[in-house]
Amino acid sequence: MTEPLWDQFAVLLPERPEYHPDHPLGCHRRRISDRIIFDKMLQLLRFGCSYEAIADTTCSATTIRSRRDEWIRQGVFARLKQIALDAYDRIVGLVLDQIAVDGSITKAPGGGEVAGRSPPIAANRASNARA
């Protein structure tokens, strides 16, 4: 299921050597695969857990965070966001200048009658009164 996502994401990543070319011995530990990090990022988004909770023998939490920061600096996520918006616009239609966003219904910090009635509660009471 994640293969199509990976295919689109992978083309955004710059080419990187398997080993760091500036290492004095000409070798070093192999770079953790971008695919492994990508899968870990999807798990983080899906489960909402910490980096430490998702880390395992394939990569550490530090590696996940470092690669995330690297991809942010390279603009990978900004390009991915634009691709997602373009795809949504193509499939569903996205007219940003015609979208109104409302927050959530919570208690007002000042509270009391100064804050007024909650519109959903007022509408519910009005419909119950008519019935």
N, C-alpha and C positions, 0 to 999 in steps of 0.2 A: 504494500500500500504506500510506503514512503518512497518507493523507487522513482515515480514521476517527480516528486518534490526534490529528491536528490539530483535528478538529471538537470532540472532547471537551476538548482542552487550551484551545482558543480561548475557550470559554465561561467559563473560570476567570480570564481576563485582564481587568483593568479597562479601561474605555474611555480612550483617550489621543488627544489632538489630534495631527494630522500635524506641526504646527510647535509649538514651545514658546510658549505665550501671553504669557509675561512678557518675551520678547525685546524690547529697546528699539526695534528697527527694525520690529517686527511680523513678522519673518520670520527664518529661520535655516535651516541645513541640515535637510532632511527627516529625520525619525526613521526608522531602519532598520526595515523591516517585522518584526513579531513572528514571522511565518511563516518568514522567512529565518533568524532566530536559533533558532527551534524546530528547523528542519532541521539547522542546524549542531550543536545540542545532541545530536540523534539520532546524527549522525555521530561526535561525540566519544564517546558511549556505545558505539556499535557498533565503532569502530576502536581506541578506547583511546589515541588520539594526543593531542598537546598542542594547546592553543588556537592557538598560532602555526602549527602544521602544518595546521590546518583553516581558518584565515583565508584569505580571497582578496579579490577585488575587490568582492564584495558586502558584506563587513563585516570589521572588524579583530578581532583577538584581544581587544583591550581592550573593544570593544563587546559581544562575546559574554560576557565575564566580568561586565561592568557590568549587562547585562540579566539574567544569571543571579542576581546579587546582588539586583537589584531584585525579581525574582520570588520569591526566598527571603524577603525582607523582607515582601512582600505575602502570604505564606503560600500561594502558588500550588502549590508542590511538595508541601507538607503535604496540601493538599486533593486533589491528584492521587494521592498515595500512598493516601489513604483510599478514593478511587474505585476504584483498582486492587485494593485488599484486598477491598472490597465486591463487585466484579465476580468476583474469584476465588472468594470465598465462595459467591456465587450459582451459579457454574458448576461448581466442583469441590467446594467445601466446605472451610472453613478453621476448625479448632478449635484456637485458639492455646494453650489450657490443656492440650492433650493432645499437644503437639509436643515432642519431645526433640531437642536439637541437640548434635552432637558435632563437635569440631574436626577437626583433621587428624592423620594419623599421621606424626610426625617423631621424630627422635632426641631423647631426653631430655637436657637440659643437663648433668645430673650423669652420665648414662650408666651403663654397667656393669650388674652384676647388681642393684644397688640399685633401678634403674628398673623391673626386671622385664622379662618377655618381651612382645613385641608380640602382641596377641591374634590377628590374622590369621595371623601366622607360626606361632604355637603350634597353631592349629586346622589349618593346612595340614600341619604335621608329624604331628599326631595322625591325620589322615585318611590320610596316606601310610603310617603305621605299620600301620594296620588293613588296608591293601590288600595 
